Amino acid sequence: MRHLTLLAICAAALALAGCGGHPIRTKEYVYPAWGFKASFNVPPETKDTPAAADGTPHSFLAEAHTPNHDFVVTAFDAAPGHDLDSFGDSASASLAKAMGGVVQGQTYVATFEDLMGREYRIDKAGKPFATLRVFNVGDRFYEVLAVSIYGPSDPAVSDFLYSFHALDAKGDVTNGLSPTAPASNGPAPPS
């Protein structure tokens, strides 16, 4: 009887371990020069890449990598002629290819302050692997990427994705409107 109880406890522990990630502590990091803030589980490494002669836009990357999670926000100066859908389709295809995966789904998504964006699911080896969200605010595009060994249903994934907020010129959370021009995905500011 004692062995059955021990076996039941071990089975329950294994079942709980397979249910998904565990709550993680995060800290908010604010990047006013790039117009966003997000909460990361470890201090993110950052990289500012100047525009290149081949037309690659100026970009800024903040990435927090641990053995269980990879959380990334990349901000890009908008290239002329790109809208949110073309940017998102291109970004998701490039990321999926780089990760050895395929884009399996796309939907609309909004931040808490009603900034509209797109969300892409990237599968690898036939299973959900990563979640990518893209947003456009004024003259910037943002990629918000979350990868977890526990899968996209890991609470840490949604916590990270919803921690992303676009900022206005004063550093306040914005609803997607540029202080000088309307975003391509939002209404014109009141006159």
C-alpha positions in Angstrom: 0.0 0.0 0.0 2.8 2.4 0.8 4.4 1.8 -2.6 1.1 2.6 -4.3 0.8 5.9 -2.4 4.4 6.8 -3.4 3.7 5.9 -7.0 0.5 8.0 -7.0 2.4 11.0 -5.6 5.1 10.7 -8.2 2.5 10.3 -11.0 0.7 13.5 -9.8 4.0 15.4 -9.6 4.9 14.4 -13.2 1.4 15.3 -14.4 1.7 18.8 -12.8 5.2 19.3 -14.3 3.8 18.6 -17.7 0.9 21.0 -17.4 3.0 24.1 -18.3 5.2 26.7 -17.0 5.5 28.0 -13.6 4.9 31.7 -12.6 8.1 33.7 -13.2 9.1 37.0 -11.8 9.4 39.8 -14.2 10.6 43.4 -14.2 9.4 46.2 -16.5 12.0 47.7 -18.9 11.2 51.0 -20.6 12.8 52.1 -23.9 11.5 55.7 -24.5 13.8 56.3 -27.5 12.2 53.3 -29.2 8.7 54.0 -27.9 7.9 50.8 -25.9 8.1 49.1 -22.6 7.8 45.4 -21.7 8.4 43.1 -18.8 11.2 40.5 -19.0 12.1 37.6 -16.7 15.8 38.4 -16.8 17.6 41.6 -17.7 17.3 41.7 -21.6 20.3 42.0 -23.8 19.9 44.9 -26.2 21.3 45.6 -29.7 20.9 48.8 -31.7 21.5 48.2 -35.4 21.9 51.2 -37.7 20.2 51.2 -41.1 22.1 49.4 -43.8 22.9 50.4 -47.4 20.8 47.4 -48.6 17.6 49.0 -47.3 17.5 47.2 -44.0 15.9 49.7 -41.5 17.4 50.9 -38.2 16.3 48.5 -35.5 16.5 47.9 -31.8 16.3 44.4 -30.1 15.7 43.6 -26.5 15.9 39.9 -25.7 15.7 37.9 -22.5 16.8 34.3 -22.9 16.7 31.5 -20.3 16.7 27.7 -20.7 12.9 27.7 -20.6 11.9 31.0 -22.3 13.0 33.4 -25.0 11.2 36.7 -24.9 12.0 39.4 -27.6 10.8 42.8 -28.6 12.3 44.2 -31.8 11.5 47.8 -33.0 12.0 48.8 -36.6 11.9 52.1 -38.3 9.1 51.7 -40.8 10.1 51.1 -44.4 8.1 53.1 -47.0 5.3 51.2 -48.6 4.9 48.6 -45.8 1.6 48.2 -44.0 1.0 46.1 -40.9 -0.2 43.0 -42.8 2.7 43.0 -45.3 5.2 43.6 -42.5 3.6 40.8 -40.3 3.4 38.3 -43.1 7.1 39.0 -44.0 8.3 39.0 -40.4 6.5 35.8 -39.5 7.7 33.9 -42.6 11.3 35.0 -41.9 11.2 34.0 -38.2 9.5 30.7 -39.0 12.2 29.9 -41.5 15.0 30.9 -39.2 13.5 28.7 -36.4 13.0 25.7 -38.7 9.2 26.1 -38.4 6.1 27.1 -40.3 3.5 29.8 -39.8 0.3 28.0 -38.9 -2.1 30.7 -38.0 -2.7 34.4 -38.0 -5.3 36.5 -36.1 -6.1 40.0 -35.0 -4.9 41.0 -31.5 -5.2 44.2 -29.4 -3.2 45.5 -26.4 -5.1 46.7 -23.3 -5.0 50.2 -24.7 -6.6 49.1 -28.0 -3.5 49.1 -30.1 -4.5 46.7 -32.9 -2.0 44.2 -34.2 -1.6 40.7 -35.7 -0.6 37.5 -33.9 1.1 34.6 -35.7 1.5 31.0 -34.4 4.7 29.3 -35.5 4.8 25.5 -35.3 7.9 23.3 -35.3 7.8 19.6 -35.8 4.0 19.7 -36.0 3.6 21.4 -32.6 3.0 25.0 -31.5 6.4 26.5 -30.9 6.3 30.3 -30.8 3.9 33.2 -30.7 4.7 36.4 -32.7 2.8 39.7 -32.4 3.4 42.6 -34.7 2.2 46.2 -34.2 2.6 49.5 -36.1 2.7 52.8 -34.3 3.4 55.9 -36.4 6.7 55.3 -38.1 7.7 52.2 -36.2 6.9 48.5 -36.4 7.2 46.2 -33.4 7.7 42.4 -33.2 6.9 40.8 -29.9 8.1 37.2 -29.8 7.6 34.6 -27.1 9.0 31.0 -27.0 8.5 28.6 -24.1 9.5 25.0 -23.7 6.1 24.6 -22.1 4.3 25.7 -25.3 2.2 28.8 -26.1 -0.3 28.0 -23.3 2.5 28.7 -20.7 1.1 31.6 -18.6 4.5 33.3 -18.8 4.0 33.6 -22.6 0.7 35.6 -22.3 2.2 37.6 -19.4 5.1 38.7 -21.6 3.0 39.3 -24.7 0.5 41.5 -22.8 3.3 43.4 -21.0 4.2 45.1 -24.3 3.0 48.7 -24.4 3.7 51.4 -27.0 4.7 54.8 -25.6 4.0 58.3 -26.9 6.6 61.0 -27.1 6.2 61.8 -23.4 6.7 58.1 -22.4 3.1 57.5 -21.6 1.2 54.4 -22.9 -0.4 55.2 -26.2 -3.4 53.9 -28.1 -1.4 53.5 -31.3 -1.5 57.1 -32.4 1.7 58.9 -33.2 1.9 62.4 -31.6 2.5 63.8 -35.1 0.7 61.5 -37.5 -2.0 58.8 -37.3 -0.8 55.2 -37.2 -1.8 53.1 -40.2 -3.9 50.9 -37.9 -5.7 53.6 -35.9 -8.0 56.6 -36.3 -6.7 60.1 -36.8 -6.1 62.0 -33.6 -8.8 64.5 -32.7 -8.2 68.0 -34.0 
